[in-house]
Amino acid sequence: MKNSFWLFGSHHYVITDPHNTDLEYDQVEKRSKPGVKTPPHIHGGYTELVYVIEGQMTVHTKKGSITLYNGQYFFIPKGMPHSLEATQKQGITRTLQTFAPAGFGLLLTQFGTDSPENIPPVESIDMELFEKLSGEIGDITLGPPGGSL
C-alpha cells in the first residue's frame, strides 16, 4: 500500500492500512505548514481524534474554535461540522489523527497526490471528484479549502 500523500497543502502519512485493522480504524500523521486550513466539512460515517504531536492546530466548529498544543487532543464526533487549521507562527505542525471506523485513510489512498514528504506537488484539486469520493465514505464538504463554517 502506498502511504505518503499530499492533500490540501498538507502531507499525510497513512500509518495503518485500514484493511489490516478490519476497517475498524485508520491512523494518519499529518504535517502542515503555518496557515494551511482544510475545507469545512462533516464526517458522516466515522469519528476523528486529532492529537497534536508538535506545533499548534486550531479546530474550528460552529460552537467556536479551540487551539491545541503539543500533547493535547480534540474528539470530533460524527456529524460535527469542522475544519482544521495549522496556526503556529513558524515550523511544521504534526498531528496524529485517528478515524473510527476507517474512512479518511481510504480517501487519501484514492484521491491524495502520491508524493514524498519533502517534495510538495503543485496541487490542482478537482473538487468535484473530491466531493464524489468523500461522499462515498459519508463526508460532506461545506465550503472551499480555507473557508469558514
C-alpha positions, 0 to 999 in steps of 0.5 A: 500500500502506498502511504505518503500523500499530499492533500490540501497543502498538507502531507499525510502519512497513512500509518495503518492500512485500514484493511489490516485493522478490519476497517475498524480504524485508520491512523494518519500523521499529518504535517502542515505548514503555518496557515494551511486550513482544510475545507469545512466539512462533516464526517458522516460515517466515522469519528476523528481524534486529532492529537497534536504531536508538535506545533499548534492546530486550531479546530474550528466548529460552529460552537467556536474554535479551540487551539491545541498544543503539543500533547493535547487532543480534540474528539470530533464526533460524527456529524460535527461540522469542522475544519482544521487549521495549522496556526503556529507562527513558524515550523511544521505542525504534526498531528496524529489523527485517528478515524473510527471506523476507517474512512479518511485513510481510504480517501487519501489512498484514492484521491491524495497526490502520491508524493514524498514528504519533502517534495510538495506537488503543485496541487490542482484539486478537482473538487468535484471528484473530491466531493464524489469520493468523500461522499462515498465514505459519508463526508460532506464538504461545506465550503472551499479549502480555507473557508469558514463554517 
